[in-house]
């Protein structure tokens, strides 16, 4: 798809992932004046009127806006995470269809997969079980949008695609200890301990679960590639295809940050899903996406960024 003449709406376009998606849209030929970024302070997408307003005169909608966080936030606010994500997505999809939008790109979540999914996760396993309990409300709300897009394609011929990115990280991530994901949370803990001269950092769980992480710029590039070249109803994973245990992740971050203290494993806290690792074959075959930034390199960049900006966060 030639993006140079397309009017493109990016919900969440000012956020962590959104800023990179907007930049990659421009690299792919989209004109800056043709890209509309929706900010939550201007439009509450839980409201139907807001969804109706933002989709008018758009050719493409890329839906990134989400209410999201780590295990702590999922445990504290499961109802908000379910309602907010379902209402934003469901209304936006319907309004986009009714407004004559040419293509809808929905970014889902790895949390949609069943708790016990054969590794590596294949898209065909998405419905073979219930999601991990701590993030099920969020995961199910996002997965419902896949069903909606497929139904709208079947009944109305509406071109909606659904992408499943694995855990994202990178410069500019959310480092708020109340809602951050594991990588920014660990970087902040180590940095804080070093600043205070402390020799112990607490980490949730026992370190045994595995996770896969995708650098934010790689994710943005994959989303734009799919926007240009993928038009099928089936969901597509976006990831690296490589997993690391939380224990080894902690060790790597401590190594890169020069922290030689002790790790206090809080085993009374939940581990979350036992393993996460994606089969990324489909993205490569369907639109040529392969991740380029290794975990070590991505962590080095993220740590460097945090050290430069910690005082203002």
C-alpha atoms as one frame of an Amber mdcrd trajectory, in Angstrom:
protein
   0.000   0.000   0.000   1.295   3.434  -0.964   0.933   5.564   2.168   1.842
   8.881   0.571  -1.783   9.847  -0.164  -3.412   8.154   2.832  -4.986   9.972
   5.759  -3.932   7.978   8.804  -5.333   8.098  12.333  -3.111   6.732  15.108
  -4.827   6.321  18.480  -2.289   6.422  21.263   0.056   8.030  18.748   1.729
  10.188  21.384   2.478   7.204  23.634   5.469   4.907  24.052   4.767   2.756
  20.993   2.764   5.379  19.115   5.599   7.879  18.733   7.695   5.216  17.005
   4.809   4.108  14.788   4.277   7.692  13.624   7.989   8.008  12.830   8.000
   4.746  10.872   4.866   5.765   8.964   6.759   8.822   7.778   9.794   6.698
   6.846   7.422   4.515   4.812   6.166   7.519   2.836   3.223   8.872   4.836
   3.019  12.659   4.808   3.294  14.211   8.304   0.302  16.495   7.684  -1.796
  13.443   6.767  -1.175  11.699  10.117  -3.593  12.465  12.949  -2.524  11.579
  16.488  -5.305  11.070  19.037  -4.441  11.918  22.645  -6.544  10.816  25.601
  -6.622  14.355  26.986  -8.465  15.479  23.854 -10.667  12.459  23.118 -11.980
   9.873  25.564 -12.367   6.896  23.244 -14.593   5.150  25.780 -17.233   7.626
  24.613 -19.057   6.872  21.361 -19.100  10.521  20.302 -15.306  10.703  20.533
 -14.904   7.609  18.353 -17.333   9.006  15.798 -15.430  12.280  15.648 -11.884
  10.956  15.227 -12.554   8.502  12.360 -14.138  11.018  10.017 -12.288  11.470
   6.704  -9.634   8.868   7.560  -8.345   6.173   5.195  -6.476   4.079   7.763
  -6.927   3.688  11.513  -4.079   2.224  13.579  -5.458   1.507  17.046  -2.704
   1.514  19.665  -4.505   3.250  22.541  -4.878   0.964  25.545  -5.206   0.969
  29.303  -2.343  -1.349  30.167   0.181  -2.241  32.856   2.029  -5.001  34.670
   0.738  -7.713  36.995   0.214  -5.235  39.841  -2.108  -3.010  37.826  -3.954
  -6.030  36.415  -4.605  -7.275  39.943  -5.644  -3.864  41.241  -7.897  -2.758
  38.359  -9.181  -5.766  36.366 -12.612  -4.202  35.808 -11.181  -0.936  34.463
  -8.784  -2.787  32.171 -11.595  -4.924  30.765 -14.109  -2.104  30.308 -11.760
   0.567  28.998 -10.053  -1.619  26.409 -13.258  -3.289  25.215 -15.209  -0.047
  24.872 -12.417   1.858  23.135 -11.814  -0.858  20.588 -15.363  -2.030  19.923
 -16.740   1.472  19.357 -13.763   2.592  17.288 -14.022  -0.419  14.955 -17.735
   0.133  14.409 -17.332   3.870  13.863 -14.466   3.292  11.416 -16.578   0.885
   9.388 -19.532   3.292   9.322 -17.271   6.192   8.320 -15.931   4.304   5.322
 -12.387   3.796   6.616 -10.367   1.720   4.149  -8.308  -0.304   6.652  -8.263
  -0.857  10.418  -5.069  -2.057  12.109  -5.707  -3.357  15.635  -2.776  -4.016
  17.948  -3.699  -6.749  20.411  -1.713  -8.335  23.224   0.282 -11.423  24.117
  -1.996 -11.625  27.187  -4.730 -12.959  24.889  -3.018 -16.354  24.657  -4.069
 -19.243  26.922  -2.140 -19.659  30.176  -0.728 -23.001  29.037   0.110 -22.596
  25.363   2.617 -24.882  23.625   5.886 -23.015  23.077   6.471 -21.315  20.719
   2.982 -19.771  20.644   1.332 -20.256  17.264  -1.563 -18.027  16.196  -3.693
 -21.160  15.735  -3.460 -21.822  19.514  -5.070 -18.516  20.482  -8.409 -20.096
  21.423  -7.141 -23.314  23.028  -7.660 -22.297  26.656  -8.249 -19.460  29.124
  -5.651 -16.694  29.578  -3.436 -16.444  32.648  -5.714 -15.335  35.483  -3.844
 -12.197  36.542  -4.247 -10.581  33.107  -7.302 -12.410  31.739  -9.748  -9.450
  31.839  -7.343  -7.318  29.803  -6.422 -10.158  27.449 -10.020 -11.178  26.774
 -11.132  -7.593  26.144  -8.416  -7.197  23.516  -9.089 -10.628  22.010 -12.762
  -9.751  21.575 -11.651  -7.105  19.075 -10.202  -9.834  16.857 -13.618 -11.512
  16.802 -15.262  -8.196  15.974 -12.889  -7.491  13.086 -13.404 -10.975  11.648
 -17.172 -10.615  11.977 -17.143  -7.206  10.278 -15.002  -8.625   7.492 -17.429
 -11.530   7.031 -20.608  -9.434   7.051 -19.457  -6.081   5.670 -16.208  -6.813
   3.829 -14.383  -4.465   6.238 -10.593  -4.776   6.012  -9.376  -5.115   9.597
  -6.151  -6.826  10.645  -5.031  -7.918  14.102  -1.434  -8.028  15.362  -0.166
  -9.756  18.512   3.031  -8.098  19.755   4.963  -9.703  22.578   6.112  -7.652
  25.613   7.559  -4.325  24.430  10.377  -2.306  25.980  12.724   0.515  25.077
  13.589   4.186  25.681  10.585   6.201  26.790   8.852   3.217  28.405   6.593
   3.558  31.449   8.837   3.472  34.537   6.057   4.154  37.080   6.499   1.459
  39.784   2.725   1.168  40.209   1.997   0.223  36.591   5.230  -0.586  34.743
   6.117  -3.877  33.082   9.032  -6.050  34.139  11.977  -4.490  32.242  11.390
  -0.835  33.215  10.477  -1.944  36.736  13.770  -3.837  37.111  15.859  -1.026
  35.622  14.285   1.465  38.032  14.828  -0.834  41.027  18.499  -1.356  40.233
  19.073   2.341  39.526  17.330   3.371  42.756  19.336   0.858  44.800  22.564
   2.172  43.302  21.607   5.783  44.018  20.774   4.943  47.634  23.771   2.664
  48.158  21.529  -0.336  48.841  22.693  -3.893  48.226  19.368  -5.742  47.850
  16.529  -5.417  45.318  13.148  -7.171  45.651  11.723  -8.945  42.600   8.251
 -10.454  42.269   7.882 -14.242  41.945  10.574 -16.900  41.909  12.297 -16.074
  38.616  11.210 -19.229  36.817   8.767 -17.838  34.193  10.104 -17.004  30.762
   9.275 -13.971  28.655  10.001 -12.716  25.169  10.709  -9.044  24.595  10.449
  -6.936  21.454  12.280  -3.619  21.150   9.772  -0.824  20.576  11.297   0.350
  17.280  11.121  -3.186  15.888   7.459  -3.379  16.943   6.659  -0.068  15.257
   8.385  -1.146  12.050   6.410  -4.413  12.058   3.103  -2.594  12.546   3.795
  -0.279   9.613   4.904  -3.189   7.408   1.636  -4.992   8.199  -0.335  -1.815
   7.511   1.193  -1.685   4.047   1.240  -5.357   3.090  -1.094  -7.550   5.177
  -4.830  -7.799   4.509  -5.894 -11.207   5.842  -8.330 -11.966   8.696  -5.986
 -14.184  10.716  -3.988 -12.687  13.622  -0.213 -12.364  13.318   2.434 -12.544
  16.057   5.100  -9.847  16.278   8.186 -10.851  18.238  11.736 -12.163  18.183
  11.048 -15.855  18.733  13.517 -15.907  21.669  12.655 -16.301  25.343  14.549
 -15.603  28.559  13.683 -16.543  32.146  13.005 -13.713  34.566  15.942 -14.961
  36.646  18.307 -14.627  33.682  16.747 -11.288  32.702  17.436  -9.921  36.196
  21.015 -11.186  35.983  21.500  -9.541  32.577  20.125  -6.177  33.696  22.284
  -6.284  36.841  25.330  -7.075  34.690  24.640  -4.240  32.237  24.071  -1.779
  35.099  27.029  -2.949  37.195  24.899  -4.016  40.171  26.454  -6.823  42.225
  23.971  -6.888  45.079  21.509  -9.522  46.181  18.143 -10.415  44.622  15.312
 -10.941  47.107  12.755 -13.149  45.363   9.259 -12.375  46.659   7.803 -15.833
  46.127   4.474 -14.853  47.686   3.907 -12.604  44.668   2.462 -14.072  41.436
   4.715 -15.285  38.634   2.180 -14.627  35.875   2.087 -16.813  32.779   4.648
 -19.675  33.016   6.223 -19.166  29.582   5.934 -16.743  26.682   7.648 -17.237
  23.374   6.150 -16.645  19.935   6.324 -18.448  16.651   7.174 -15.531  14.359
   7.105 -17.463  11.074   3.861 -15.945   9.853   4.994 -12.315  10.110   8.117
 -13.115   8.114   6.203 -14.981   5.424   3.214 -12.626   5.212   4.948  -9.247
   5.153   8.676  -9.818   5.640   9.035  -8.764   9.279  12.021  -9.898  11.360
  13.201  -8.255  14.565  16.598  -6.551  14.268  17.559  -5.411  17.781  18.912
  -8.052  20.187  17.769  -8.055  23.815  21.233  -7.063  25.069  21.465  -4.120
  22.668  17.914  -3.028  23.399  18.518  -3.167  27.142  21.727  -1.155  26.801
  19.837   1.556  24.920  16.976   1.534  27.432  19.275   1.689  30.466  21.243
   4.548  28.922  18.038   6.471  28.225  16.737   5.919  31.768  19.968   7.091
  33.383  19.763  10.292  31.341  16.100  10.940  32.197  15.610   9.399  35.653
  15.697  12.710  37.457  12.716  14.008  35.470  10.593  10.835  35.676
